Amino acid sequence: MTASLKAIDGSADLSSLMNELARGARAAARVLALAPTEQKDQALEAMERAIRAGAAAILAANAEDVAEARASGATDAFVDRLTLTPVRVDAMADGIATVRSIPDPIGAVTERWQRPNGMVIERVRVPLGVIAVIFESRPNVAADAGVLCLKSGNAVILRGGSDSFYSCRAIHACLVQGLREAGLPEAAITLVPTRDRAAVGLLLSGLDGGIDVIVPRGGKSLVARVEAEARVPVFAHLEGINAVYVDRAADLDMAKAIVLNAKMRRTGVCGATETLLIDRAGAAANLQPLVQMLLESGCEVRGDEAVQRADSRVKPASEQDWNTEFEAPIIAAKLVDGVDDAIAHIARHGSHHTDAIVTEDSDTARKFLSEVDSAIVLHNASTQFADGGEFGFGAEIGIATGKFHARGPVGAEQLTSFKYRVHGTGQTRP
């Protein structure tokens, strides 16, 4: 019986298993750091084929996860994040193809200059090493994280949520098949083979230097735990309390289309809008149509007094509603006194994730884009574009809301560090 099978039935020492996985990943990382672009792309092409060919098996495994989630009383939003469909499996494969097509960041010289003494200095992109990705519910993260780490020369240890256990195993099998076909070490993409929650704590410990970076992808409680307990650097991805501000100079038809998409396209994703801010100066034209549209689409609206007066179906908003990621067809709405008041509200209540303005006034748009301190700010576009695939990255590991190293969608380029190469001709320092 292999170590991974022992872990599944609980008969192996978990600490020993996790350290063994980390050692394998570290050895694989050394190989990947030197792997030529052609070999990595060969693996990615094989992974794409395997995902498409294995779609039926992936969907069958996902059906098991979804059935367990429904039986345990999971919310509709949770089930939506967990569920794979033929379209979503195709999108996973398409994302792999896009990652394959982007330039290899490893070895790229980002800067080059010559010193007065004749030395030439280059700054060159290098992998981070071994990345641990801890995620919940969305099984597609296994593919996204695996292929992005491969493209950027990193080994990855994936720890999916217990709710997506079967789906992740099926997806991981396709990724391993791609590695095998390209002659790369299978440990380059490792899936923690147990639902035991203690595995998360071991990853956060860093496994005796076996892990270089941790990326949490999930709810606020997971991210808070990772940030509190991790002994290695973390790419923070906090909740998405995102706002759309509809300015007095907004085109109403555009505003309706953007707000509806931003809230209702998929209510459980981190790019979903949770707050609607409407310029008081444009309320006579915009407030009632926007509120009515949301209500008729099946969205619960919680509003301030002015929004409540616009439609009797609006429920009163509590102070907590402005600080809540609903992950459901619920939105908090209020009137604000122009763009400055909107910016102030976002600064008080937002999560620095993604915020949008709808306006035909270019000066107002410029002010909003300049002053809102979020990882992603949009003008006349839905917040649901907060996605690495939509940015042309092919996929993402997550949206980083911190300001160190990476911010916004974390794609292949963001999963690199750099080193300096110095070329001399015998120089010594006086």
C-alpha positions, 0 to 999 in steps of 0.5 A, spaced: 500 500 500 502 506 498 503 512 502 498 516 499 493 510 500 495 509 507 493 517 508 486 516 505 484 510 510 488 514 516 493 508 517 499 512 516 503 517 520 500 524 517 506 528 519 511 523 515 507 523 509 506 531 509 514 531 509 515 526 504 510 530 499 514 536 501 521 533 499 518 530 493 516 537 491 522 540 493 526 535 488 521 536 483 522 544 483 529 543 482 528 540 475 522 545 473 527 551 475 531 548 469 526 545 464 526 548 457 519 552 455 518 546 450 518 541 455 513 545 460 509 546 454 509 539 452 506 537 459 501 543 458 498 540 452 498 533 454 494 536 460 489 539 456 488 533 452 487 529 458 482 534 461 478 534 455 478 526 454 477 525 462 471 530 462 466 524 463 470 521 469 471 528 472 464 530 472 462 523 475 467 525 481 464 532 481 457 529 482 459 525 488 462 531 491 455 535 490 451 530 492 455 530 499 455 537 499 447 537 498 446 532 503 450 536 508 445 542 507 450 546 503 448 553 501 446 554 493 452 559 493 456 553 495 454 548 491 454 553 485 462 554 486 463 546 487 459 544 481 462 542 474 459 542 468 461 540 461 462 548 459 466 549 466 470 543 464 471 546 457 473 552 460 478 549 465 481 546 458 481 552 455 485 556 460 490 550 460 491 552 453 492 559 454 497 558 459 501 554 454 500 560 449 503 565 454 510 567 454 515 563 459 517 568 465 523 564 467 529 566 465 526 573 462 531 579 463 527 584 466 532 590 466 539 590 464 544 596 465 552 597 465 556 600 471 561 605 470 566 600 472 564 596 466 560 590 470 553 589 466 548 587 471 541 583 469 535 582 473 532 575 471 526 572 473 526 565 477 521 561 480 519 561 487 520 554 489 515 550 492 508 553 493 502 550 497 495 552 495 490 551 500 483 552 497 475 550 498 470 548 494 472 550 487 475 544 484 477 548 478 483 551 482 486 544 482 487 545 475 489 553 475 494 552 480 497 546 477 498 549 470 500 556 473 505 553 477 508 549 472 509 554 467 512 559 472 517 553 474 514 552 481 512 545 484 506 545 487 502 542 493 495 542 492 490 541 498 483 542 496 477 542 501 474 536 503 468 538 499 471 537 493 475 531 494 473 526 489 473 532 483 480 534 485 483 527 485 480 526 478 483 533 475 489 531 478 490 525 475 489 528 468 495 533 470 499 527 472 498 524 466 501 530 462 507 531 467 508 523 465 508 524 458 513 530 458 518 526 462 517 531 468 517 529 475 510 527 477 511 530 484 511 537 480 504 537 482 502 534 488 495 533 491 494 532 499 491 525 499 487 526 505 481 530 508 484 530 515 484 537 517 491 536 520 494 537 513 493 544 513 496 545 519 502 542 517 502 546 511 502 552 515 508 550 519 512 550 512 514 543 513 521 544 515 523 549 510 519 545 504 515 550 502 516 557 500 509 560 499 502 559 501 496 561 497 490 561 500 483 560 496 477 560 500 473 564 505 474 569 510 475 564 516 480 560 511 484 566 509 484 569 517 487 562 519 492 562 514 495 569 515 495 568 523 498 561 523 503 561 517 510 560 518 512 562 511 510 568 506 502 568 504 499 571 498 493 574 501 486 573 498 481 576 503 473 577 501 470 580 495 466 586 498 466 589 491 462 596 490 459 598 483 458 606 483 453 609 478 454 616 477 450 622 475 453 621 468 452 614 467 448 611 461 442 608 465 442 602 460 449 601 461 448 601 468 443 596 468 447 591 464 453 592 468 449 592 475 445 586 473 451 582 471 456 584 476 451 582 482 447 576 478 452 572 473 455 568 479 453 570 486 458 566 489 465 568 486 469 573 489 468 578 483 461 579 485 458 586 487 455 586 494 454 594 494 450 598 489 452 606 490 448 611 486 449 618 486 444 622 489 444 627 484 442 622 479 437 618 483 431 621 480 433 617 473 437 611 476 434 609 483 428 606 481 429 602 475 436 599 478 432 597 484 426 594 480 431 590 475 435 587 481 428 585 485 425 582 478 431 578 477 430 575 484 435 579 488 434 581 495 435 589 496 437 591 502 437 599 502 438 605 506 431 610 507 432 613 500 432 606 497 427 603 501 422 609 498 424 607 491 420 600 492 416 597 498 420 590 497 426 593 499 428 591 506 432 595 511 440 595 510 443 594 517 450 597 518 453 590 518 450 589 511 455 594 508 461 590 511 458 583 508 460 579 502 453 575 501 455 570 496 448 570 495 443 574 491 443 579 496 445 586 495 446 592 499 444 599 496 445 606 498 445 613 495 451 617 496 453 624 495 457 624 488 464 620 487 468 623 493 462 620 498 462 613 494 470 613 494 469 614 502 464 609 503 469 604 499 475 606 503 471 605 510 467 598 508 470 595 502 476 589 502 481 592 496 478 587 492 474 590 486 470 596 485 467 599 479 464 606 476 459 607 471 459 614 468 460 618 461 464 623 465 471 621 464 474 626 469 470 623 474 472 616 472 479 618 472 478 620 479 475 614 481 480 609 478 486 614 481 483 614 488 480 607 490 485 603 493 483 596 490 487 591 487 482 592 481 478 598 479 474 598 473 470 604 469 464 602 465 465 594 466 462 589 470 466 587 477 465 579 474 471 581 470 476 580 476 479 573 473 485 571 471 482 568 465 479 575 463 486 578 464 489 574 459 493 570 464 489 563 462 488 562 469 489 565 476 491 562 483 487 567 486 486 575 487 491 578 491 489 584 495 495 585 499 501 590 496 507 586 497 510 582 491 503 580 487 496 584 487 490 583 483 490 576 479 496 572 481 498 568 474 504 565 472 508 572 472 506 573 479 509 566 481 516 568 480 521 572 484 528 574 481 535 574 481 541 579 479 546 576 474 552 580 474 557 580 468 564 582 469 571 582 466 576 582 472 573 587 476 575 588 484 572 592 489 577 598 491 
